[in-house]
Amino acid sequence: MSVGSFMFATGIENSYPTINGGRTRIDQMEKCFHYKYWSKDFDLLQELEIDYLRYGPPIHLTWLGDGKYNWDFADLTFHDLQRRNLFPIVDLCHFGVPDWVGNFQNPEFPNLFTKYCRDFARRFPWVQLYTPINEMFICALFSAAYGWWNEQEKSDRSFVNALKNIAKANVLAMNAILEVRPDAIFIQSESSEYFHAEDPQAIKPAEILNAKRFLSLDLNYGRRVDSQMYEYLMDNGMTREEYHFFFGWGLKHNCIMGNDYYVTNEHRVSSDGATRAAGEVFGYDEITSQYYQRYLIPVMHTETNIAQGAQGDEGVNWLWKQWANVLRVRNKGIPVVGFTWYSLTDQIDWDIALREERNRVHPVGLFDLDRKIRPVGEAYKKLIKSWRQVLPTQSICLRVPVVSPHGYSKGEAETQKEEAQRRKGSGTSAPSINQ
């Protein structure tokens, strides 16, 4: 394991939104049998020689009340990850909250979630890499604009309310984790979107959607939103005080921007503002470049997959295409620090975005649900072996200051944490990324 080298990753799918007016929770860890086969799943990581895992405890089973927890499963799994010297990128909120919190319209969610994140960091101080809230934009969109999950609202006002609560919670969580682990690094997995105008009359609605796609990261990184988006936020319930909350935190320097890309991430826009799937038009390369030019921080390809179909090589071909795009981004001079095939195993009902409980297998994993390797799993293992030692010799070589779980227990993190504290005190808290 080469600490600080390019991060080849996968994830264990841990979405848990509610549907049916909050009566039904769709727990992907349960449906994909991770609670039963968690140790085997960690074996599969090592079989593929993957060191980095997007992973988090099931929030609805762990966070029982304000300051009340059941850490049993988290202790079991995270202690085993530490024993194996694997790097978790800890996902603390993935599309849902516990029943007692309600949903993302709850104004108390940010402060409550901050306590949960601080207490998690204190319990597992060796954890350095975090995604406090996964895909903030998609979470707010699907929950409060499309009406699919959680609060199941369908209005601009409910979307803005969810978004401001989610983004505030993420910012407060990052700050709280840094109090415990000053050298923490946040890999903010977010969907990378683009909207294409179908005709001249669609240009304006496409421009609005292409501005809206940046809202979650603008707030998260403290970047002033476009003027049209400022009016949109104000018109839909955000106050000036709430908007100005997001500036001055200085957390961007501890962040890596995670860009997720699927074949569903590009959209065609008609003149009335309606959207439909466009398929792959620009691709990961072009869209990630747009996001990088906006935020100017290192990036990581944090999610991609495609369903294995009749030919059997669909995943293999998509993996090759995504990897070619990652290399293209690097060749442009954009610092790319990692790549993720998501997820380790097949998923359930993600072909319909978890909107209904059909219990249908979505064959996108490196392994199927019997834990048998798929062709894309074999291809990813070969890709990692082929490129792991080649990448550091290329024109852009990034080294992220990551301390291994075993290194933490040996005290190797102390100097880095002290240096992070000094940087914070001087106002320059950026992780050291060497080229």
Phi, psi and chi 1 to 4 in degrees:
 res  aa     phi    psi   chi1   chi2   chi3   chi4
   1 MET       -  126.9 -177.4 -176.8  -60.2      -
   2 SER  -104.1  103.5  178.5      -      -      -
   3 VAL   -66.6  131.8  177.0      -      -      -
   4 GLY    86.5   -3.6      -      -      -      -
   5 SER   -79.4 -179.5   60.7      -      -      -
   6 PHE   -54.0  134.4 -168.7   87.3      -      -
   7 MET   -94.1   96.3  -65.1 -174.0  -76.8      -
   8 PHE   -82.0  125.2  -72.1  104.2      -      -
   9 ALA  -136.5  163.2      -      -      -      -
  10 THR  -138.0 -171.9 -172.4      -      -      -
  11 GLY  -144.9  157.4      -      -      -      -
  12 ILE  -105.1  114.1  -69.9  174.2      -      -
  13 GLU   -61.3  119.5  163.4   60.8    1.9      -
  14 ASN  -129.6   36.9   66.3  -32.4      -      -
  15 SER   -66.6  147.4  -61.7      -      -      -
  16 TYR  -153.4   50.9   32.2   67.0      -      -
  17 PRO   -72.7  164.9   31.6  -36.7      -      -
  18 THR  -106.0  151.4   59.2      -      -      -
  19 ILE  -132.3 -176.3   59.1  173.0      -      -
  20 ASN    55.3   47.9  -64.6  -28.1      -      -
  21 GLY    64.2   29.1      -      -      -      -
  22 GLY    87.1   -0.7      -      -      -      -
  23 ARG   -81.2  -22.9  -65.7 -175.7  -64.8  -86.0
  24 THR  -123.3  125.6  -57.1      -      -      -
  25 ARG  -104.0  131.2 -173.0  175.4  -65.6  -83.1
  26 ILE   -98.9   96.4  -53.6  -62.8      -      -
  27 ASP   -98.3  104.4 -177.7  -19.0      -      -
  28 GLN   -69.4  -29.9  -73.5  -71.2  -66.6      -
  29 MET   -63.1  -38.2  -80.1 -171.8  166.6      -
  30 GLU   -70.5  -47.2  177.8 -175.8   18.8      -
  31 LYS   -67.4  -28.9  -71.4 -175.9  176.6  -65.9
  32 CYS   -97.4   10.0  -59.2      -      -      -
  33 PHE    67.5   25.6  -48.0  118.3      -      -
  34 HIS   -70.3  -33.6  178.3   67.4      -      -
  35 TYR   -60.5  -30.2  -63.2  139.1      -      -
  36 LYS   -86.5  -39.4 -179.5  177.5 -179.2  179.6
  37 TYR  -113.0   27.5  -65.1  122.2      -      -
  38 TRP   -58.9  -40.3   62.8  -92.8      -      -
  39 SER   -66.9  -42.1 -177.9      -      -      -
  40 LYS   -61.4  -40.0  173.7   63.5  174.6  175.7
  41 ASP   -61.6  -39.1  -72.0  -14.5      -      -
  42 PHE   -68.8  -32.7  -64.6  165.0      -      -
  43 ASP   -60.7  -41.4  -70.6  -17.9      -      -
  44 LEU   -63.4  -36.3  -61.5 -179.3      -      -
  45 LEU   -56.6  -48.4  -73.8  176.7      -      -
  46 GLN   -71.1  -28.3  -64.7 -177.3  -61.9      -
  47 GLU   -62.5  -36.3  178.4 -177.4  -37.9      -
  48 LEU   -87.9   -3.7  -62.5 -177.5      -      -
  49 GLU    60.9   40.4  -60.9 -175.1   27.6      -
  50 ILE   -97.0  126.5  -65.9  174.8      -      -
  51 ASP   -98.9  -21.9  -60.1  -31.5      -      -
  52 TYR  -112.6  132.2  -67.1   85.4      -      -
  53 LEU  -132.9  118.9  177.7   68.5      -      -
  54 ARG   -73.1  119.4  -67.0 -161.6   55.7 -145.6
  55 TYR  -160.8  147.6 -172.3   69.5      -      -
  56 GLY  -159.8  156.5      -      -      -      -
  57 PRO   -70.7  149.8   26.3  -33.5      -      -
  58 PRO   -67.9  112.2   25.1  -32.7      -      -
  59 ILE   -61.4  -35.9 -163.0  171.4      -      -
  60 HIS   -74.2  -19.4   56.3  -63.5      -      -
  61 LEU  -100.7  -14.8  -58.8  177.8      -      -
  62 THR   -99.4  -43.6  -54.8      -      -      -
  63 TRP   -98.0   96.9 -171.8   21.8      -      -
  64 LEU   -91.9  -16.3  -54.8 -177.5      -      -
  65 GLY   178.3  177.6      -      -      -      -
  66 ASP   -63.5  107.3 -172.5    5.3      -      -
  67 GLY    78.1   10.2      -      -      -      -
  68 LYS  -116.6  131.2  -60.7  177.4 -178.1  178.5
  69 TYR  -140.9  155.1  -49.2  103.9      -      -
  70 ASN  -119.6  100.8  179.8  -12.3      -      -
  71 TRP   -90.9    7.1  -64.7  114.1      -      -
  72 ASP   -55.6  -52.3  -70.3   -7.6      -      -
  73 PHE   -70.9  -37.7 -172.9   69.2      -      -
  74 ALA   -63.1  -42.9      -      -      -      -
  75 ASP   -60.4  -45.4  -75.9  -17.1      -      -
  76 LEU   -59.8  -50.2 -162.7   64.9      -      -
  77 THR   -77.8  -44.0   52.4      -      -      -
  78 PHE   -71.7  -33.7  -82.6   88.2      -      -
  79 HIS   -64.8  -34.8  -70.1  161.2      -      -
  80 ASP   -71.9  -38.6 -164.8   51.9      -      -
  81 LEU   -60.7  -41.2  -71.4  170.4      -      -
  82 GLN   -64.7  -43.1 -175.7 -178.5   28.3      -
  83 ARG   -58.7  -38.9  178.3 -173.4   66.0   81.8
  84 ARG   -80.8   -5.8  -64.2  171.2 -173.2 -101.4
  85 ASN    62.4   38.7 -153.7   26.8      -      -
  86 LEU   -96.8  149.8  -64.4  172.6      -      -
  87 PHE   -98.4  104.0  -63.3   77.9      -      -
  88 PRO   -80.4  136.8   28.2  -31.5      -      -
  89 ILE  -100.1  100.4  -56.9  170.5      -      -
  90 VAL   -83.5  120.9  179.0      -      -      -
  91 ASP  -100.2  104.2 -166.5  -21.3      -      -
  92 LEU   -93.0  -15.5  -71.0  170.8      -      -
  93 CYS  -147.8  115.1  179.0      -      -      -
  94 HIS  -125.7   80.4 -158.5  121.7      -      -
  95 PHE    75.9   13.2  -64.4  148.8      -      -
  96 GLY  -164.0  165.8      -      -      -      -
  97 VAL  -132.3  163.5  -66.5      -      -      -
  98 PRO   -62.1  156.3  -20.1   31.8      -      -
  99 ASP   -55.6  -38.1  -69.0  -18.6      -      -
 100 TRP   -69.9  -20.9   66.1  -89.1      -      -
 101 VAL   -79.2  -32.7  173.4      -      -      -
 102 GLY   100.4  -94.1      -      -      -      -
 103 ASN  -160.0 -169.8   54.0   54.2      -      -
 104 PHE   -80.6    1.0  -65.3  107.5      -      -
 105 GLN   -82.0  -11.8  -59.9  -61.9  -51.7      -
 106 ASN   -70.6  115.6 -175.9   -8.1      -      -
 107 PRO   -67.1  -16.4   25.6  -34.6      -      -
 108 GLU   -82.4  -11.7  -62.3  -58.0  -44.7      -
 109 PHE   -54.4  -47.4  169.2   63.7      -      -
 110 PRO   -56.5  -47.3  -27.3   36.6      -      -
 111 ASN   -70.2  -38.6  -70.4  -31.3      -      -
 112 LEU   -63.6  -45.5  -68.3  168.8      -      -
 113 PHE   -64.2  -35.3 -177.9   67.6      -      -
 114 THR   -59.0  -42.8  -59.6      -      -      -
 115 LYS   -63.1  -42.4  -64.7  179.0 -171.7  177.4
 116 TYR   -59.6  -46.1  171.3   58.8      -      -
 117 CYS   -65.6  -41.5  -65.4      -      -      -
 118 ARG   -62.5  -43.0 -177.2 -175.4  -69.0  111.6
 119 ASP   -68.8  -34.9  -71.1  -16.4      -      -
 120 PHE   -62.9  -46.4  177.2   92.6      -      -
 121 ALA   -62.4  -35.6      -      -      -      -
 122 ARG   -69.6  -35.7  -74.3  172.1  174.8  165.0
 123 ARG   -73.7  -33.3 -167.9  169.3 -171.2   89.4
 124 PHE  -124.1   69.2  -56.6  101.6      -      -
 125 PRO   -67.1  -15.9   25.6  -35.7      -      -
 126 TRP   -77.7  -14.3   57.8  -88.3      -      -
 127 VAL   -74.7  130.3  171.7      -      -      -
 128 GLN  -116.5  -28.8 -174.2 -176.5    6.1      -
 129 LEU  -104.4  130.4  -55.0  175.8      -      -
 130 TYR  -137.4  146.2  -74.6   89.9      -      -
 131 THR  -122.5   89.8  -58.2      -      -      -
 132 PRO   -54.5  -51.2  -28.5   37.5      -      -
 133 ILE  -127.9  122.2  -60.5 -179.3      -      -
 134 ASN   -75.9  135.8  173.4   72.3      -      -
 135 GLU    40.0   68.0  -71.4 -167.1  -14.6      -
 136 MET   -56.9  -43.0  -64.5 -177.7  -72.6      -
 137 PHE   -62.9  -47.9  179.7   77.6      -      -
 138 ILE   -66.0  -39.4  -63.7  -61.6      -      -
 139 CYS   -59.8  -46.8 -174.7      -      -      -
 140 ALA   -68.3  -40.2      -      -      -      -
 141 LEU   -64.2  -50.1 -166.0   70.3      -      -
 142 PHE   -71.8  -29.9  -72.3   10.3      -      -
 143 SER   -84.1  -36.1  -61.5      -      -      -
 144 ALA  -125.1   -6.0      -      -      -      -
 145 ALA  -116.6  -41.6      -      -      -      -
 146 TYR   -87.8  -20.1  -69.1  175.5      -      -
 147 GLY    75.7   25.2      -      -      -      -
 148 TRP   -88.3  -41.7  -67.9   -8.0      -      -
 149 TRP  -124.6  166.5  -58.8  -22.3      -      -
 150 ASN    50.7 -112.4  -56.7  -51.4      -      -
 151 GLU   -67.4  -20.1   53.9  -97.1   48.4      -
 152 GLN    51.0   46.4  -65.3 -173.6 -103.9      -
 153 GLU   -94.2  160.8  -64.0  -76.1  -13.1      -
 154 LYS  -139.5   65.3  -63.4 -178.8 -179.5 -179.2
 155 SER  -152.8  157.1   70.9      -      -      -
 156 ASP   -62.0  -37.5  -72.8  -31.7      -      -
 157 ARG   -66.2  -43.3 -162.7  169.9 -170.5   86.8
 158 SER   -69.1  -34.2   58.5      -      -      -
 159 PHE   -63.4  -47.4  167.8   73.5      -      -
 160 VAL   -63.2  -39.4  168.6      -      -      -
 161 ASN   -64.0  -44.5 -165.3   44.9      -      -
 162 ALA   -63.3  -44.5      -      -      -      -
 163 LEU   -62.8  -44.7 -174.6   68.7      -      -
 164 LYS   -67.2  -35.5   72.3 -177.0 -178.2 -174.6
 165 ASN   -68.0  -42.8  -71.6  -21.6      -      -
 166 ILE   -66.6  -47.6  -69.9  168.2      -      -
 167 ALA   -64.7  -40.6      -      -      -      -
 168 LYS   -62.5  -43.0 -178.7  178.6 -178.7 -179.7
 169 ALA   -60.7  -40.5      -      -      -      -
 170 ASN   -65.7  -43.6 -160.5   72.0      -      -
 171 VAL   -63.6  -47.9  168.3      -      -      -
 172 LEU   -62.9  -36.7  -69.6  174.9      -      -
 173 ALA   -65.2  -44.4      -      -      -      -
 174 MET   -58.6  -45.4  -70.4 -167.6  -69.5      -
 175 ASN   -62.6  -41.2 -168.0   61.8      -      -
 176 ALA   -66.5  -40.7      -      -      -      -
 177 ILE   -65.1  -38.5  -69.5  166.6      -      -
 178 LEU   -64.5  -27.6  -74.8  169.5      -      -
 179 GLU   -64.3  -31.1  -67.9  172.8    2.9      -
 180 VAL   -90.6  -42.9  179.1      -      -      -
 181 ARG  -127.8   88.7 -178.3   78.2 -166.7 -115.2
 182 PRO   -60.1  -22.0  -22.9   33.7      -      -
 183 ASP  -100.7   20.1   63.2  -24.4      -      -
 184 ALA   -60.3  146.8      -      -      -      -
 185 ILE  -123.1  133.6  -63.6  171.3      -      -
 186 PHE  -109.5  118.6  -56.4  101.3      -      -
 187 ILE  -104.4   95.7  -57.8  173.5      -      -
 188 GLN   -84.3   95.1 -172.5   53.3   62.7      -
 189 SER   -66.5  120.6  171.8      -      -      -
 190 GLU  -143.1  143.9 -174.5   57.1  -81.7      -
 191 SER   -68.5  133.4 -176.9      -      -      -
 192 SER   -98.1  112.2  -58.4      -      -      -
 193 GLU  -112.9  156.0  -53.6  -80.1  -35.8      -
 194 TYR  -150.2  143.2 -167.8   83.7      -      -
 195 PHE  -121.0  121.0  -63.0   85.1      -      -
 196 HIS  -100.8  130.0  -56.6  -88.2      -      -
 197 ALA   -75.2  131.9      -      -      -      -
 198 GLU   -79.9  -29.3  -74.9 -169.1  -24.6      -
 199 ASP  -153.4  171.9   53.4   54.8      -      -
 200 PRO   -56.4  -35.5  -28.1   36.5      -      -
 201 GLN   -69.5  -15.5  -73.1   71.7   38.1      -
 202 ALA   -92.0   -3.5      -      -      -      -
 203 ILE   -61.7  -46.6  -68.3  174.1      -      -
 204 LYS   -63.3  -52.1 -173.3   62.5  174.8  179.4
 205 PRO   -61.4  -32.2   14.2  -26.7      -      -
 206 ALA   -67.2  -38.9      -      -      -      -
 207 GLU   -62.1  -40.4  -73.8  177.9  -12.3      -
 208 ILE   -63.6  -45.6  -66.9  171.3      -      -
 209 LEU   -65.5  -35.8  -69.2  167.8      -      -
 210 ASN   -72.3  -20.0  -81.3  -37.5      -      -
 211 ALA   -82.5  -40.1      -      -      -      -
 212 LYS   -63.8  -31.8 -172.5 -175.9  -71.3 -173.1
 213 ARG   -60.0  -23.1   63.3 -179.0  168.6  146.1
 214 PHE   -90.2   -5.3  -68.7  123.8      -      -
 215 LEU   -57.7  -46.1  -78.7  176.1      -      -
 216 SER   -62.4  -44.2   62.5      -      -      -
 217 LEU   -75.5  -33.0  -67.1 -179.6      -      -
 218 ASP   -57.5  -47.8  -78.4   -8.3      -      -
 219 LEU   -67.2  -43.6  -63.3  176.1      -      -
 220 ASN   -61.0  -41.3 -173.7   63.9      -      -
 221 TYR   -94.8    2.4  -64.6  138.5      -      -
 222 GLY    69.6   36.5      -      -      -      -
 223 ARG  -101.2  133.1 -176.0 -168.2 -171.8  -80.4
 224 ARG   -63.5  132.2  -64.1 -168.6 -179.3  -81.7
 225 VAL   -73.3  163.5  -57.4      -      -      -
 226 ASP   -61.5  153.0  -62.7  -13.7      -      -
 227 SER   -56.9  -40.5   59.3      -      -      -
 228 GLN   -64.5  -37.1 -170.6  171.9   36.4      -
 229 MET   -72.6  -30.5  -73.4  -61.6  101.4      -
 230 TYR   -62.3  -45.9  179.4   77.9      -      -
 231 GLU   -62.8  -39.8  -67.4 -178.3    0.5      -
 232 TYR   -60.8  -45.8  171.7   76.7      -      -
 233 LEU   -63.6  -45.7  -66.3  173.3      -      -
 234 MET   -65.4  -39.8  -64.0  -59.7  109.2      -
 235 ASP   -66.7  -19.2  -71.0  -14.4      -      -
 236 ASN  -117.3   29.7  -72.3  -73.3      -      -
 237 GLY   106.9  -11.6      -      -      -      -
 238 MET   -76.1  134.7 -179.6  178.7  -83.6      -
 239 THR   -91.3  163.8   66.0      -      -      -
 240 ARG   -59.8  -40.1  -71.8 -171.0  178.5 -172.9
 241 GLU   -61.8  -43.3 -179.7 -179.0   12.6      -
 242 GLU   -64.9  -38.5  -71.1  170.9  -27.1      -
 243 TYR   -65.5  -45.3  176.8   68.4      -      -
 244 HIS   -71.6  -14.8  -72.2  -70.3      -      -
 245 PHE   -54.1  -33.4  161.1   84.9      -      -
 246 PHE   -79.8   -2.8  -67.9   99.0      -      -
 247 PHE  -103.4  144.4  -58.8  101.6      -      -
 248 GLY    93.7    4.5      -      -      -      -
 249 TRP   -77.2  -29.2  -70.5   91.0      -      -
 250 GLY    69.2   24.4      -      -      -      -
 251 LEU   -86.0  -16.6  -61.6  171.0      -      -
 252 LYS   -55.1  -31.6  177.4  179.6  172.3 -178.9
 253 HIS   -70.4  -14.6  -59.5  -65.4      -      -
 254 ASN  -100.7   13.8  -68.8   84.1      -      -
 255 CYS  -115.3  147.9  -65.8      -      -      -
 256 ILE  -116.9  130.4  -67.6  167.0      -      -
 257 MET   -82.7  115.1  179.7  173.4   55.8      -
 258 GLY   -87.5  123.4      -      -      -      -
 259 ASN  -110.5  117.8  -61.8   93.5      -      -
 260 ASP   -94.9  138.8  -58.5  -11.4      -      -
 261 TYR  -142.3  125.8 -176.7   80.7      -      -
 262 TYR  -127.1  169.4  -64.9   92.4      -      -
 263 VAL   -66.0  -14.3   73.3      -      -      -
 264 THR   -91.6    3.3   54.6      -      -      -
 265 ASN   -84.5   -8.9  -77.2   40.6      -      -
 266 GLU  -110.5  143.6  -62.0 -173.6   54.9      -
 267 HIS  -133.6  147.4  -43.6  -91.0      -      -
 268 ARG   -97.4  135.1  -64.9  172.5   63.9  171.1
 269 VAL  -115.1  128.9 -176.2      -      -      -
 270 SER   -93.4  173.3   60.1      -      -      -
 271 SER   -63.3  -24.9   56.9      -      -      -
 272 ASP   -89.2    5.8   63.8   -3.1      -      -
 273 GLY    89.4   -4.5      -      -      -      -
 274 ALA   -69.7  148.9      -      -      -      -
 275 THR  -122.9  154.1   63.3      -      -      -
 276 ARG  -148.5  166.7   57.9 -166.8  177.2   99.7
 277 ALA   -63.9  137.9      -      -      -      -
 278 ALA  -105.9  -16.0      -      -      -      -
 279 GLY    74.7 -169.8      -      -      -      -
 280 GLU   -80.9  113.5 -174.4 -176.2   24.2      -
 281 VAL  -111.9  -64.5 -178.9      -      -      -
 282 PHE   -80.9  -46.5  -75.7  168.1      -      -
 283 GLY    90.1  173.5      -      -      -      -
 284 TYR   -58.9  -40.5  177.3   81.9      -      -
 285 ASP   -55.8  -58.8  164.1   23.3      -      -
 286 GLU   -65.8  -43.7  170.1   58.3   27.7      -
 287 ILE   -70.4  -40.8  -62.7  176.4      -      -
 288 THR   -62.8  -37.4  -65.6      -      -      -
 289 SER   -60.5  -38.3  -62.8      -      -      -
 290 GLN   -63.8  -43.9  -66.3  174.5    8.4      -
 291 TYR   -66.2  -40.7  -81.8   75.0      -      -
 292 TYR   -63.1  -43.9  174.6   73.9      -      -
 293 GLN   -61.5  -26.1  -68.5  -57.5  -38.8      -
 294 ARG   -78.9  -37.1 -168.3  172.8 -176.3   89.9
 295 TYR  -113.9  -24.3  -58.0  110.2      -      -
 296 LEU    56.2   48.1  -62.0  176.2      -      -
 297 ILE  -132.7  158.9   60.5  174.8      -      -
 298 PRO   -55.1  150.2  -24.6   34.2      -      -
 299 VAL  -121.8  160.5  -57.0      -      -      -
 300 MET  -142.7  137.0  178.0  175.0  177.6      -
 301 HIS   -79.0  102.9 -164.5  -30.5      -      -
 302 THR   -98.7  -10.9   36.8      -      -      -
 303 GLU  -157.1  137.1  -80.1 -171.2   27.5      -
 304 THR  -164.6  156.3 -163.4      -      -      -
 305 ASN  -172.9  172.2   67.2   45.8      -      -
 306 ILE  -153.8  149.8 -158.6  165.7      -      -
 307 ALA   -71.0  137.7      -      -      -      -
 308 GLN   -73.1  128.2  179.9  174.8  -50.0      -
 309 GLY  -113.3 -152.0      -      -      -      -
 310 ALA   -64.6  -33.3      -      -      -      -
 311 GLN   -74.5  -26.6  -60.6  -59.6  -43.9      -
 312 GLY    86.1  -11.3      -      -      -      -
 313 ASP  -114.7   12.9   59.9   -2.5      -      -
 314 GLU   -60.9  -44.5  -66.9   85.5   -9.5      -
 315 GLY   -65.4  -40.5      -      -      -      -
 316 VAL   -60.1  -45.4  174.7      -      -      -
 317 ASN   -68.0  -38.7  -68.8  -26.6      -      -
 318 TRP   -67.5  -39.5 -175.8 -104.9      -      -
 319 LEU   -58.6  -46.7  171.9   66.6      -      -
 320 TRP   -60.1  -43.3  174.5   85.1      -      -
 321 LYS   -64.2  -44.3 -175.7  179.0  -71.0 -172.1
 322 GLN   -65.0  -39.9  -67.7  -55.3  -63.0      -
 323 TRP   -66.2  -39.5 -177.5 -115.4      -      -
 324 ALA   -59.9  -37.6      -      -      -      -
 325 ASN   -67.4  -39.8  -88.3 -100.6      -      -
 326 VAL   -61.3  -44.9  167.4      -      -      -
 327 LEU   -63.4  -37.0  -64.8  178.7      -      -
 328 ARG   -63.6  -41.0  175.3   62.2  178.1  160.9
 329 VAL   -62.0  -44.6  169.8      -      -      -
 330 ARG   -61.7  -40.8  -75.7  173.9   63.9   89.2
 331 ASN   -67.3  -19.8  -69.9  -19.2      -      -
 332 LYS   -76.8   -9.7  -72.5 -178.4  176.3  179.4
 333 GLY    95.7    7.3      -      -      -      -
 334 ILE   -85.0  128.6  -64.0  172.7      -      -
 335 PRO   -72.5  109.1   24.3  -31.5      -      -
 336 VAL  -109.7  125.8 -177.1      -      -      -
 337 VAL  -111.0   -6.1  -58.4      -      -      -
 338 GLY  -171.4  168.4      -      -      -      -
 339 PHE  -143.7  142.8  174.1   78.9      -      -
 340 THR  -134.6  127.5  -46.8      -      -      -
 341 TRP   -96.5  124.4 -177.8  -84.6      -      -
 342 TYR  -118.3  113.5 -163.3   85.7      -      -
 343 SER  -132.6 -171.9   52.4      -      -      -
 344 LEU   -60.7  -43.8  179.8   70.8      -      -
 345 THR  -118.8  168.7   68.2      -      -      -
 346 ASP   -55.8  162.0  -68.8  -13.6      -      -
 347 GLN  -117.5  176.2  -58.0  163.3    7.9      -
 348 ILE  -122.9  123.9  -61.5  -68.0      -      -
 349 ASP    66.1   15.7  -71.4  -24.8      -      -
 350 TRP   -76.5  -13.0 -104.7  114.7      -      -
 351 ASP   -67.3  -18.2   56.7  -36.9      -      -
 352 ILE  -118.4   23.3   53.2  168.3      -      -
 353 ALA    55.0   34.6      -      -      -      -
 354 LEU    60.5   21.5  -50.3 -175.1      -      -
 355 ARG   -74.8  -24.2  -73.3  173.4  -74.2  173.6
 356 GLU  -135.9  160.9  -61.0  175.9   15.4      -
 357 GLU  -101.4   88.4 -167.9  172.2   23.8      -
 358 ARG  -100.8  -17.9  -62.8  180.0 -177.6  175.8
 359 ASN    58.9   43.0  -66.8  -46.2      -      -
 360 ARG  -102.7  131.5 -174.1  166.5   62.3 -167.9
 361 VAL   -69.7  131.9  174.5      -      -      -
 362 HIS  -107.4  106.2 -168.1   42.4      -      -
 363 PRO   -81.4   73.3   31.3  -35.6      -      -
 364 VAL  -116.5    1.4  -64.5      -      -      -
 365 GLY   -82.6  164.3      -      -      -      -
 366 LEU   -68.6  -26.2  -60.7  169.9      -      -
 367 PHE  -130.6  153.2  -65.6   83.5      -      -
 368 ASP   -81.2 -177.9   64.3   23.0      -      -
 369 LEU   -76.7   -8.2  -68.0 -179.1      -      -
 370 ASP   -88.8    5.3  -69.0  -35.7      -      -
 371 ARG    66.0   31.5  -84.5   52.4 -175.0  177.9
 372 LYS   -98.5  134.9  -64.9  178.7 -179.0  177.4
 373 ILE   -68.4  138.7 -163.6  164.3      -      -
 374 ARG   -92.8  164.4  -72.2 -166.6  175.5  -81.9
 375 PRO   -54.4  -36.4  -29.8   36.4      -      -
 376 VAL   -68.1  -29.2   68.9      -      -      -
 377 GLY   -65.3  -43.6      -      -      -      -
 378 GLU   -62.5  -41.0  -61.4  -79.1    8.1      -
 379 ALA   -67.6  -38.6      -      -      -      -
 380 TYR   -68.1  -39.8 -165.8   31.1      -      -
 381 LYS   -60.0  -43.5 -179.2  177.1 -177.8  179.1
 382 LYS   -66.2  -41.3 -177.5  177.9  179.4 -179.5
 383 LEU   -61.2  -45.7 -175.1  152.5      -      -
 384 ILE   -60.7  -46.1  -67.4  169.9      -      -
 385 LYS   -63.0  -38.1 -175.1  175.2 -177.9  179.5
 386 SER   -72.7  -38.8  -61.6      -      -      -
 387 TRP   -99.8  -17.2  -75.4   94.6      -      -
 388 ARG   -57.1  -42.2  179.6  171.4  -56.2 -147.5
 389 GLN   -90.4  -15.2  -59.3  -55.3  -39.5      -
 390 VAL   -81.3  -39.2  174.1      -      -      -
 391 LEU   -55.8  -42.9  -73.7  171.2      -      -
 392 PRO   -62.7  -14.9  -25.2   36.5      -      -
 393 THR   -93.9   -1.5   68.8      -      -      -
 394 GLN   -79.0  178.6  -57.9  -59.1  -57.0      -
 395 SER   -64.4  -33.4   57.9      -      -      -
 396 ILE  -118.0  114.5  -64.9  178.8      -      -
 397 CYS  -119.2  111.8  176.1      -      -      -
 398 LEU  -100.3  143.0  -66.8  173.8      -      -
 399 ARG  -128.7  107.8 -173.0  169.3  178.9   82.4
 400 VAL   -84.8  133.6 -179.2      -      -      -
 401 PRO   -75.9   72.0   29.4  -36.0      -      -
 402 VAL  -100.1  133.2  179.6      -      -      -
 403 VAL  -101.7  129.6  176.5      -      -      -
 404 SER   -67.6  155.8   72.5      -      -      -
 405 PRO   -54.6  -40.9  -30.2   37.9      -      -
 406 HIS   -69.0  -35.3  -74.4 -179.6      -      -
 407 GLY   -63.2  -35.4      -      -      -      -
 408 TYR   -62.7  -45.6 -178.2   88.4      -      -
 409 SER   -66.7  -21.1   63.6      -      -      -
 410 LYS   -90.3    1.0  -65.5  175.5 -177.1  176.7
 411 GLY    87.4    6.3      -      -      -      -
 412 GLU   -68.8  -17.9  -65.2  173.6    8.8      -
 413 ALA   -82.7  -16.5      -      -      -      -
 414 GLU   -62.7  -45.4  -69.9  -52.5  -48.8      -
 415 THR   -61.7  -42.6  -60.0      -      -      -
 416 GLN   -65.3  -39.9 -177.3  161.5  -66.6      -
 417 LYS   -65.7  -39.8  -71.1  163.2   63.7  178.9
 418 GLU   -64.9  -40.3  -68.9  170.0    3.7      -
 419 GLU   -64.7  -38.7  177.4   60.5   26.4      -
 420 ALA   -63.2  -38.8      -      -      -      -
 421 GLN   -64.7  -40.3  -71.9  -79.8   35.8      -
 422 ARG   -64.6  -41.7  -75.1 -166.2  -65.4  -89.1
 423 ARG   -63.2  -39.3  -72.3 -163.2  -58.4  -91.3
 424 LYS   -63.9  -40.2 -174.2  175.0 -177.7  180.0
 425 GLY   -66.2  -30.2      -      -      -      -
 426 SER   -90.8   -4.3   65.6      -      -      -
 427 GLY    85.6   10.6      -      -      -      -
 428 THR  -125.5   78.5   57.0      -      -      -
 429 SER   -94.1   16.2   57.3      -      -      -
 430 ALA   -66.6  136.8      -      -      -      -
 431 PRO   -58.7  148.7  -19.9   31.2      -      -
 432 SER   -82.1  109.5  173.3      -      -      -
 433 ILE  -115.1  110.5  -62.9  179.2      -      -
 434 ASN   -93.3  138.8  -59.3  -42.2      -      -
 435 GLN  -113.2      -  -64.2 -169.2   33.3      -
